[in-house]
Amino acid sequence: MKAVYFILLSLFLFSSAIAQENDSIIVLQSHSGRLSGLINIQDLQKDNERNDSFEGHWAGVEFGFNGFGGADYSMYPETEQHFLDNDMLQSNSLNLNIWQYSKGIQQSRNNIGLISGFGLSFQSYHLDHNTTLSVDENSKVHPETMFFDSSQKSKLSTFYLDIPLLIEFQIPIRHVSNRLYFSAGLTGSKRLETHTKVKYRKNGRREKLKSPGDYSMKDYKVAATLRMGYRWINIYATCDLAPLFEDRRGPVLYPFSVGFRLLSF
């Protein structure tokens, strides 16, 4: 008889456990239509996208074309006018924007931010074939005519260390990682080296005459820059805010450059 009672008691406890497991769970729904107390996965993904760190567009390799604007040769005689007129298609710049630092300035989004860093820029200006530069005893720059052969080339080259300070605006297109961007700001530069170079042929051999010097150029400069791009299309423009040469040591010229990015870091 005790065995029967034990079997009946076991069956009762087992059935009670099954009933508890099969009890229905009631979930309350909020007024917004979302399940109360549950996390909306899509909102979580959107929040993560908004909270991603801001990443600017400056580091990379750029190629451009150089020119001079606002030319004023009033301190030179007529025979020396426009001696720094250059061929833009053969006057090029190569920018190696080595490292950048990006900082978003929004609390809940990553569409606006500041950019800084450092890089190197090489700028050359293709001059008239027979014209190079010389400096007199008063450090004033003058044109100097040299002729070696009919196919010679002459250029002025400078080498700078650049530090930018930019603000950038980004607009996501179709996907959060595909962004149209616009940036503007200033680039401060320290001149590291300057030289002129004349290339020519002598007795069928290629020769070059390289003449290093400061040529009365300013050691430091500040340029305004505008940049924009989308995916693999990236273009830029820069213009110096002060003349290239020291006051009354050369013509008043404002270097500018326009170009595009070859490679992004």
LINZIPE-V577927 format. One line per field, one symbol per residue. burial: 1 if it has 24 or more other ideal C-beta (glycine too) atoms within 12 Angstrom, else 0. A space follows every 50 residues. Layout:
# LINZIPE-V577927
burial = ???
This chain:
# LINZIPE-V577927
burial = 00000000000000000000000000000000000000000000000000 00011111111111111110101000000100111100001111111001 01010000011111111111111111110011101000001111010000 01111111111111111111000000001011111111101001111111 00000000000001111100111111111000011111110111110011 111111111110000
